[in-house]
């Protein structure tokens, strides 16, 4: 009798474990978006085409897209801090500021740097982020165009800066509707200048793409943007060129394309549109990005 009861207890425990496993799996499925991969890379080449071809000395983004070697001047910082009093993040502020950064940069694959800060620019953190499994400096996804050799760019950065020279064509990353060609609430970089001098453009993908709960935006475009608010556009459509206007003061950095993605339905404190990483999170463990608690990290690139 005791043996039978023991076997029954063992069976019940096994069923309980199996049920719990199924529950966890289902919860994981519910937490994972039913979409993935709705974004096309917004650049074809890191320079204007020559005779319809990407020059051999340029980066051809049509080969590896968002994962092209040497593509990034800076990465999205997953350790960015929420500014408690404003609706933007304290990008570019010093660590001594009450709303400053944490002097650390964490990339989407878990690589991090926390070295000494660059003299005169506390947003540049010492160390190198490679974003490539073989750690080959010639093949890594990042480069030293931003802060210079020995530094990673930038503490609290809310998006990605991709290598692109002045006049490089920029394309729509997904089918959608243009929200704004000047500015949008929650703009990434606080500035006293008009948003027009930054050449900002925001686009909300269509429902059919699976990305309607997001919008993506560009910065540092030439202000002669070829699309208008309310206009429907298709993925791959030409929308403008990379510009060189940085706050109306000229560019201390080479021209480049800033690209970022935000989530619409969920608010986190004063942040109306939380920043998300289009590369998701592959660093193992819990994504430290503040928005991960309400928006499941996912790779949004096709």
C-alpha positions in Angstrom: 0.0 0.0 0.0 2.8 2.3 0.9 4.5 1.5 -2.4 1.3 2.4 -4.4 0.9 5.7 -2.5 4.6 6.5 -3.1 4.2 5.8 -6.9 1.1 7.9 -7.0 2.9 10.8 -5.3 5.8 10.4 -7.8 3.4 10.5 -10.7 1.6 13.6 -9.3 4.9 15.4 -8.8 6.0 14.5 -12.4 2.7 15.8 -13.8 3.1 18.9 -11.7 6.6 19.5 -13.1 5.4 18.9 -16.6 2.5 21.3 -16.1 4.8 24.0 -14.7 7.2 23.5 -17.7 4.3 23.9 -20.1 3.1 27.0 -18.3 6.5 28.6 -18.4 6.7 27.8 -22.1 3.3 29.3 -22.8 4.1 32.4 -20.8 7.3 32.7 -22.9 5.3 32.5 -26.1 2.8 35.0 -24.8 5.6 37.4 -23.9 7.3 37.1 -27.3 5.9 39.4 -30.0 4.1 37.6 -32.8 6.3 39.5 -35.3 10.0 39.8 -35.9 12.1 41.0 -38.7 10.1 43.9 -40.3 12.9 46.3 -40.7 15.1 46.6 -43.8 18.5 48.3 -43.4 18.1 52.0 -44.4 21.4 52.3 -46.3 22.7 50.6 -49.4 26.2 52.0 -49.3 28.2 54.2 -47.0 28.7 56.7 -49.7 26.7 57.9 -52.8 26.8 55.3 -55.5 29.1 55.7 -58.4 27.6 54.7 -61.7 24.9 52.9 -59.8 27.5 50.8 -57.9 28.8 51.1 -54.4 32.5 52.0 -54.7 35.0 49.3 -53.6 36.4 51.7 -50.9 32.9 52.0 -49.3 30.8 49.7 -47.2 28.3 47.8 -49.2 25.4 47.4 -46.9 23.4 45.2 -49.3 25.6 42.2 -48.4 25.2 41.9 -44.6 22.8 44.8 -43.9 22.6 45.7 -40.2 25.5 43.3 -39.5 28.0 44.9 -41.9 31.6 45.1 -40.6 32.9 48.5 -39.6 29.4 49.9 -39.9 28.8 51.6 -36.6 30.2 54.8 -35.1 28.2 54.0 -31.9 25.9 51.5 -30.4 22.7 51.7 -28.3 23.7 51.7 -24.6 21.7 49.1 -22.7 22.8 50.6 -19.4 21.3 54.0 -20.1 19.6 55.8 -17.2 16.2 57.3 -17.1 16.2 61.0 -16.6 13.7 61.4 -13.8 12.6 64.9 -14.7 12.4 64.9 -18.5 11.0 62.9 -21.3 14.4 62.2 -22.9 17.6 60.5 -21.9 20.7 62.4 -20.8 22.8 61.5 -23.8 26.0 63.5 -23.8 25.8 64.8 -20.3 28.6 64.2 -17.9 28.6 61.6 -15.1 28.8 64.4 -12.5 25.5 65.8 -13.7 22.4 64.9 -11.6 20.9 63.5 -14.8 24.2 62.1 -16.1 25.2 58.7 -17.4 26.8 55.8 -15.6 30.2 55.9 -17.4 29.4 52.4 -18.8 28.3 51.2 -22.2 26.6 47.8 -22.7 25.9 46.5 -26.2 23.1 44.1 -27.4 25.4 41.1 -27.2 26.5 41.8 -23.6 29.9 43.3 -24.4 30.6 46.2 -22.1 33.2 48.9 -21.4 33.7 51.1 -18.4 37.2 52.5 -18.9 38.5 56.0 -18.3 36.5 58.9 -19.9 37.8 61.0 -22.7 39.1 64.3 -21.6 36.7 67.0 -22.6 33.9 64.5 -23.5 32.6 62.3 -20.7 30.2 60.6 -23.1 33.2 58.7 -24.6 34.1 55.7 -22.4 37.4 53.9 -22.6 37.5 50.4 -24.1 36.5 48.7 -27.3 33.2 47.1 -28.3 33.7 44.7 -31.2 30.3 43.1 -31.9 31.9 40.3 -33.8 32.5 36.7 -32.6 36.1 36.4 -33.8 37.2 39.7 -32.3 39.0 40.6 -35.6 39.4 44.4 -35.5 39.2 44.5 -39.3 35.8 42.7 -39.3 34.1 44.1 -36.2 30.9 46.0 -36.6 32.1 49.0 -34.8 34.8 51.6 -35.7 36.6 54.4 -34.1 35.1 57.3 -36.0 33.1 58.6 -33.1 35.4 59.1 -30.0 38.7 58.0 -31.5 41.0 55.0 -30.9 40.7 53.5 -27.5 37.2 54.8 -26.7 33.7 53.5 -27.3 30.8 55.8 -28.3 28.7 56.9 -26.4 27.5 56.6 -22.8 23.7 56.8 -22.8 23.4 56.7 -26.6 19.7 55.9 -27.5 20.3 54.4 -31.0 22.9 53.5 -33.6 25.1 55.8 -35.7 26.0 54.2 -39.0 28.8 55.2 -41.3 27.6 57.3 -44.2 29.1 60.2 -45.9 27.5 63.5 -46.9 24.9 63.0 -49.6 24.5 59.3 -49.1 20.9 58.1 -50.1 18.7 56.9 -47.2 15.8 54.6 -47.6 12.6 53.7 -45.7 13.2 50.7 -43.4 9.6 49.4 -43.5 6.2 50.2 -45.1 4.5 52.8 -43.1 3.3 56.4 -42.7 5.5 59.4 -42.1 4.8 60.9 -38.7 7.1 63.9 -38.9 9.9 65.4 -40.9 11.0 67.8 -38.2 10.6 66.4 -34.7 8.6 64.0 -32.6 7.9 63.9 -28.9 10.7 62.0 -27.1 13.3 63.1 -29.6 16.6 61.4 -28.8 18.9 64.4 -28.6 17.8 67.4 -26.5 18.8 70.6 -28.3 17.9 74.3 -28.1 18.1 74.4 -31.8 15.1 73.7 -34.0 14.7 70.0 -34.9 14.9 71.0 -38.5 18.6 71.7 -38.1 18.9 68.0 -37.1 17.0 66.7 -40.2 14.8 64.4 -38.1 12.3 62.0 -39.7 9.9 59.6 -37.9 8.0 56.8 -39.6 5.4 54.4 -38.1 5.2 51.0 -39.9 1.9 49.6 -41.1 -0.1 47.0 -39.3 0.7 44.5 -42.0 4.4 44.6 -41.3 3.8 43.5 -37.7 5.6 46.6 -36.4 2.7 49.0 -36.0 3.4 49.3 -32.3 6.8 50.9 -33.1 8.1 53.9 -34.9 11.6 54.3 -36.3 13.4 57.6 -36.8 16.4 59.0 -38.5 18.6 62.0 -37.6 21.3 64.0 -39.3 19.5 63.9 -42.6 19.8 66.8 -45.0 16.7 68.9 -44.3 15.6 68.6 -47.9 13.7 65.4 -47.0 11.7 64.0 -50.0 8.7 62.8 -48.0 6.0 64.6 -46.0 4.0 63.9 -42.8 1.0 61.7 -43.5 2.5 60.2 -46.6 2.4 56.4 -47.1 5.8 55.0 -48.0 7.1 51.6 -48.9 10.2 49.8 -47.6 13.2 50.7 -49.7 11.7 54.0 -50.9 14.2 56.9 -51.2 13.5 59.4 -48.4 16.5 61.7 -48.4 20.2 61.9 -47.9 22.7 62.1 -45.1 23.3 65.7 -44.0 25.9 67.6 -42.1 23.9 69.9 -39.9 24.5 69.2 -36.3 22.5 71.7 -34.2 23.3 74.5 -36.6 26.9 74.6 -35.3 28.6 72.3 -37.8 29.6 68.7 -37.2 32.4 67.8 -34.8 31.9 64.2 -36.0 31.9 63.0 -39.6 28.4 62.9 -41.3 26.6 59.7 -40.3 23.0 58.3 -40.0 21.5 58.0 -36.6 18.8 55.3 -36.5 16.6 54.4 -33.5 13.4 52.5 -32.8 10.7 53.3 -30.1 7.7 51.5 -28.8 4.4 53.4 -28.8 1.7 51.8 -26.6 3.7 51.7 -23.4 4.9 54.6 -21.3 7.6 54.4 -18.6 7.4 57.4 -16.3 7.9 60.6 -18.3 9.3 58.6 -21.2 6.3 58.4 -23.6 7.9 56.2 -26.2 10.5 53.8 -24.7 13.6 53.1 -26.7 14.1 49.6 -27.9 17.0 47.9 -29.6 16.3 46.7 -33.2 19.0 44.0 -32.6 17.2 42.7 -29.5 19.3 41.2 -26.8 21.6 38.2 -27.2 23.9 38.9 -24.2 22.5 36.1 -22.0 20.5 36.7 -18.8 18.2 39.7 -18.4 18.5 42.6 -20.8 19.5 45.6 -18.7 17.8 48.1 -21.0 15.1 49.9 -19.1 12.4 49.1 -21.6 13.0 45.3 -21.5 10.7 45.1 -18.5 7.7 46.1 -20.6 8.7 45.4 -24.2 10.1 41.9 -24.9 13.5 42.3 -26.6 13.4 41.0 -30.2 15.5 41.2 -33.3 13.5 43.5 -35.6 15.8 43.3 -38.7 14.8 41.1 -41.6 
